[in-house]
Amino acid sequence: MVDPQTSSVLLFKDADKPMHPSSMAKMMTIYIVFEELAAGRIKLDTRFRVSERARNMGGSRMFVELGSEVTVEDLIKGMIVLSGNDACVVIAEGLAGNEDSFAERMNKRARELGLVKTVFKNASGWPAEGQYSTARDLAVLAWRTIDDFPKLYRYYAEINWTYNNIRQDNRNRLLKITPGTDGLKTGHTEEGGYGQATSAIRDGRRLILVVNGLTSMAERAQETSRLMEWGFREFTNTTIFRAGDMVVEAPVWLGAQDKVPLVVGRAVLITTPTGQAASPRVVARYDGPLPAPLVKGTKIGTAAVTLPDGRVIEYPLEVGTDVARMGVIGRVTAMIQHYLFGWLS
């Protein structure tokens, strides 16, 4: 369990142990589809033809018809809401020609996203030798999906959907029973058991949870719901700096003013156990004095925040206001004073 806004790990058990990702692997396929949409290379009404291989896929299905052409939007819903293995094959063949080539693309993108202990062999998570992932990698993928595609992520929250006159419920029961849940994917294989990558948001605070190896759909729903409630109840976030807040004043060399505020461009939050005071150590790091002229928004250094668990996270520091260069006479005087008093000292 992680709080992605503060990069805090709230719960950790075998998070780096290789496991069968099952249908949670579909998140990578969906991520690539979202990238294609965002780049304009495909549209929601783009259609892909259903091959015999796609039509004959086993397991959870969208029930596409052989030879039909299905829109990308319907395939997205088919993969997310219905966990359709057939929909994944249609997407893979439509984007890469065949599923093996698409799996290569999945692996390349996974490495670029930092999923260092993940190997995909197909687009759906169908059991295959050499296919594995970790809870940590899937949590990273979940967060990148949410953060990179906020408008498309909404598809993960659909509770049910009807295709080809067949209505199916989303297997993610937390969408109905746990407040704030808006994604992501369940999964099940005989080798891996029942698993789920879940995300929920309450009062602007988001948590991501990945579990696997449970014994039934009921246990999966019960345990993920219980852990989500625990995470929201037992931990809280505290804002240390708001976006635009000054962290330190830096000296300016040959500027119209002697000092300039260095600010953070985005809010700095930390996660602590509920009731525990937040008292992080903050160190501003930059090379000073800063030579004028200075332009507001220019990145100058970093604010290193030491969290209660000892981790250090660095946030960019920016110039908070424009600083003009000192006039000629002022610059000459300042330089004389600098060299004179510098030599005397």
N, C-alpha and C positions, 0 to 999 in steps of 0.2 A: 504494500500500500504506500502510495506516494502522494505528496502535495506538490504538484508540478510548479505552482507559482513561487514556491520557496525552495524547490529542489530538495525537499525533506522526505526521508524515508521513515514512515511511521510504523511499518511492520515488515519484517524480513525473515523468511524461512525458505531456505533452498532456492533463493531468487536467481542464482546463477547456475543451477543444476539443469542440464539438458533434459527436455521433456518433449513429448509429442504435442504439437500445437493444435492438432485437429482443426476444427472450423475457425478457430481464432486466427489461423493463417490467412483467412479471407480478408482480414484487415489490410494486409499488404496489397492484395489484388485491388481492393477498393481504393486504397491510397493512390495507386497508379492511375486508376480511372479518374479520381478527383484531380490529379495533376494534369491529365490530358484535357479535362474540361476547363480547368483554370487557364491553361495555355491556349485554349481555343482550337486545339487540334481535332477535337470531337465536340459534339453538342448533345444535349439531353435527348433530342429527337433523332440522333444518328442511329441507324439500324444495322444490326449484325445478323447474319444468317445462321440458323441452327443446323449443325452437322449431325451425322448419325452418331458420332462419338459423344457429342454433347447430349443428344436425346437419350442415349443408353446409360448415362451415368447413374450409379446407384446412390444410396444414402438419401439424405434430405434433398428434396427437389422442388423446383419451381414449376415443373411440368410444361416445359416448352415443347412445341411441336416440330417434328422433323421438316426441314425446308422452309419454315416460317422465318420472318425477319422481325426481330425484337428490338425495341428502342433501348438506348443506353439507360434511360431513367428506369424503365421496367426491370432491366437487368440489375441495376443498383438495388432496387427494392427486393428483387429476387434473391440477391446475395445476402442482404442485411436482414430483412424481415423473415424470409423463408429459409435462409441458409442454404440456398440452392446450389448444389454442386454442378448441376447442368448449366446454370447461369454463369458460373465461373469459367467453364470450358468455352462457352460462347464468347465471353469477353476475351479470354486468352487467345483464341483463334482469330478473333476480330482485330485485335491490336498487334499480335505478333506472328500470325500465321499458323502457329501450333503451340501446344501447351509447354513443350520443352523449351522453346525459345522464350516464351513468356516467363517461365521459371527463372531463366538466366537473368532476365531483366529484373525480376523481383529480388534476386540475390544481389545484383549490382546496386540497386537502390537501397536495399537493406543495409549494405556496408556503408553507403554514403550517409545514411541516417544514424549510424552508430550502433546498429544491431550486430554486434561482433560475434555473438554465439548463436547465430541463426542460419539455417540452410533450408531453403524451400525446394521441393521437388515438383510441385504442381501448384495450380492456382486455387485449389479448394481446401487443402489440408487433408485430402484423402490419404490414408496411411501409405507410406512409401519408405523403403529402406534409405537411411541417411538423411531423413527429414527431421529436423528438431529445432527447438527454440528454447528460450528461458522466460521466466516470469518478468525479469527486468527488461529484456528486449521488447516483450509485448507491451509493457507499460510505456516504454519510450515511444513505440509505434502508435499507441493510443493517444498519447499527448501530442505527438506531431500531427496526427490526423485532426484533432480538435483545434490545435493552434494554427495550423496551416490552412485549413479549409472551414472556417466558422460558418459559412453560408451553406455548404454542402453537408456538413456534419449532421444537420437536422434529420437526414434520412435514418440515422441510427435510432431515433426516438419513436419511430412508427410502431404502434402496438400490434397491428394486424394488417393484412392486405389480401386482396382477392385477385387471382390471375387465372385465366382460362376457366373461369367459373368455379375455382377452388379457393375457398377462404382458409387462410392459415394464420395462427397467432405467432407473434414474435416469441422465440424461445427464451428471451431475456425477461423473466418474470418480475425482475426488480422494477421494470418500467411501470408496473401496476402497483407494487406493494411498498416500494421504498421511495419516499419523497425526494425529488430532485434528480432522479436517475434519468439520463438521456442517451445512454449507449452502454456497451458497444456490442460484443459478440460472445455468444456461447460456443461450446465445442464439446464433442464426445467421440472417443475411439475406445476400443477394447483395451489397447495398450496404455492410453493416457488417462482413462477415466473421464469424469465430467469436469469441465473447466469453464471459466468465464473471465473475460476482460470487461470490467465494469467502470463506468464513470458517473459521478453525480455532482451536482452543484447546488449549494445553499448559501444564500446571502452573499453571492459573489465568490465564494470559496469552493474550489473544486478538489475532489479526491479521485484517484485512479487506483483500482484494485485488480490484481490478476491472481486467480487461484486455479489449481488443476488437481486431478487425482481424486476427486470426490466420487462417491459410490452411486449417486442417483441424481435425477433432476431435482427432486425435492430437497435433498441435502445441499445441492449446489445453490438453490435459491435461498434456503434458510441460512447457510453459512455466509454467503456474500452479503445478504441483507444485514445480518448480525454484525459483521465486520465493518460495513459502511457506517452503521449507526455508532459503533464504537469509535471510529475515526473522527466523526463529526463531534461526538460528545467529549472525548478525552483530550482533544487537541484544539488549539485556537491559533489564529494568526494575528500578529501585531504589526502595525505599520511603523517602521522606524523613520523613514523619510517619505514624504509625498513627492510626486513628480514635480520638479522645479525647486525643491527645498535646497537650501545652501548646506553643504557639508563642511566647507572651510573657506576662508579668505586667503587668496594667494597674493604674494607681492608681485608688482608689475615693474618691469625695467623700461625706463624711458617712455612711460605712458602719461596720459593726461590725468590719470588718477593713480595713487600709490598701490591700491589693492583692487582685486576683482573677486567676486563670489564664484566658487566652483559648485555646481549643482548636479543633482542626479536627474537624468532624463526620464526615468520611470520610477514608480514607487518601489521602495525597498521594504519587504515584509520578511518576518521570520515566524516559524512555527514553534510553539512551545506547548508542553502539557498544560491543560486547562488549570488556571489558578496560579501558574508559575510566572513570576515577573520576568519580562524580557529585558535583558541587560547585555546586549552584544557589544563587543569592542569594535570600534570603527577607526580605521587608519586611512588617511588620504595620501595617495602616492602620486607624485608628479615632479617634474624637473623645473625648479624655479630659481630665480624669479622669472616670470613669463614676459618675453619681449613684446612690446607693443608694436603695431596695432593688434588688437584681439577682436575677433568676431564672435558674437553670441552664438552658442550652439556648437562651437568647435570642441572636439574631444581632446582633452588635455592629459588626463591620467585616469586613475581608478580609485574607488572607495572599497577597501578590503574590509569586509564584515565577517568577524569571527563569531560563529553561531555557538549556542550553548553546548552542542555536541562536539565542538572542536573544529568543525569544518570551516573553511574560509571561502566565501563567495565574493567575487569582484564585480563591481558595477561601474560602468563608464562614468567619468566625471566630465562635465561640459562647462564651458565659459558661460556665466550667467548673464552677462551684459556686454555690449560693445565697449571697447576702450580705444580711444584714438591715440595716435602717437603724439608725444610732446613736441612743441615747437622747436625750431632750430636753436634759439638762445637757451631754452630750457634744457635741451639735450646736451649742449656744450657744457653748460654749468654742471649738470648732473654727472657728466663724464669726468670733468675736472675734479669734482668733489670725490667721486669714486676712487680715482687713481691717487689723489692726494691723501685722503684719509686711509685708503687701503695700504699705501706705502708707509704712512706713519704708524699704522697698527702693526 
